Amino acid sequence: MSLIQGETGDWEVVIGLEIHAQVISRSKLFSGASTAFGSAPNSQVSLVDAAMPGMLPVLNRECVAQAVRTGLGLNARINLESVFERKNYFYPDLPQGYQISQYQTPVVGEGVITIDLPDGSSRDIGIERLHLEQDAGKSMHDQDPNKTFVDLNRSGVALMEIVSKPDMRSAEEAGAYIRKLRSILRYLGTCDGNMDEGSMRCDVNLSVRKPGGELGTRTETKNVNSVRFVQQAIDYEARRQVELLESGGRVILETRLFDARKGESRSMRSKEEAHDYRYFPDPDLLPLEIEQAWVDELGANLPELPDEKKARFIKDYGLTPYDASVLVAEQANAAFFETVLGEGGKRDPKIVSNWVTVNFFGALNASSLDLGDAPVSAEQLGGLIDLIADDTISGRIAKDVFEEMWATGKDAATIVEEKGLKQITDTGEIEAIVDKVIAENPEQAEQFRSGDNPKVIGWFVGQVMKASQGKANPGMVNQLLKDKLGG
């Protein structure tokens, strides 16, 4: 358990997250208007979205299917009957004057997510519920010094609000939870998880208490739009509450906003409770009834999800849990790994994993490129690994070849041929280099032979590899050095 050290002793942080995930669907939750991102303001607004008198909402079946798929992916209970209710709250960019949401009976009930932590451990985080609701539009205050403009393109877009139990105890666990949830949503194809485009946003509910004590009063920090900012907001708010309580103050139930530029939060308004919203069943919408057979059909067509894929990578390929979790975090990355591995897993999984996670992903990050824009394909990377496996090039030379592949897009074999980088495996040629290096460094040779410095042999290996321009077979170099120095 991660604790905060205060002046009066340790404090435990209790965190629950509410994630608003925009449903991938071509039309809105209750209208046929498009949901495409980046369109001109107010170009995707139906009469229902604009709340014209007499307009009635019609539920989008695909949005319900996406919620059910997500619930199944979260190992959650699917409620065969759920109810849409009106949440009475004034949103300046939601013309109908209330939000259609779900309260008493959501479409998805309790579930669980398993998160992987950097120390190799795992934790189960409970899911309280998932319900469908409308998004609001967007108020724009920066278009005119005296006016606020409203864009209703988002108004009525379907959101899944996924509410966790207060099971997290640190910013690190909260970050792992968001990343895992985003990974599951992307695998399922129910939300693109793009936090910078607003299609996934996070509200942080946080309180502090003495370890094992009664729950403290919580605050809610609204609409945080990146994993890093969520973690910063948690660290700031936890410390603020501890300092407030230790100075004799009290935490009040309130909603706060996080200023990422300053790295601090400020009070926004007092926190409303559910009864303040006067929820009641929407009279324009019948209770939603779905059949178990439809749920079963959706479940039968789910893809292999991250946890299943991770278990398979460990079992079939012998990868470590850490390497497997890195590879399965994104579906495209896992597919890339398996393509490099080759049909029937013909290449060594551990070597392929190292090249993909260290060299390839490292180059991607350094170049700020997405996987689809990488100049080296999975097939080309597999070709490079083949040259290492058949001793055409050494691992040291392979790194130079990979850099050249990344810069030019050429195949490994072409680069090796053009630059004459084939590994030296001729015993006589390597022996001549070894003899020369030993002869030029008698002092170090004596250190090894006398037993004063046995580790100096590593230095000799480096000198021989340098003299051969990295082309000598390392195994043969090691053996010859031991023979020569030990003889």
Helices and strands as residue ranges (DSSP letters): E 3-6, E 9-22, H 61-73, E 81-82, E 85-87, E 99-101, E 111-116, E 122-134, E 138-140, E 149-151, E 158-164, H 171-188, G 195-197, E 200-209, E 219-224, H 227-246, E 254-259, E 264-270, G 274-277, E 280-281, E 288-289, H 292-300, H 306-317, H 321-328, H 331-341, H 349-354, I 355-360, H 361-367, G 371-373, H 378-389, H 395-408, H 412-419, H 427-440, H 442-449, H 456-467, H 474-486
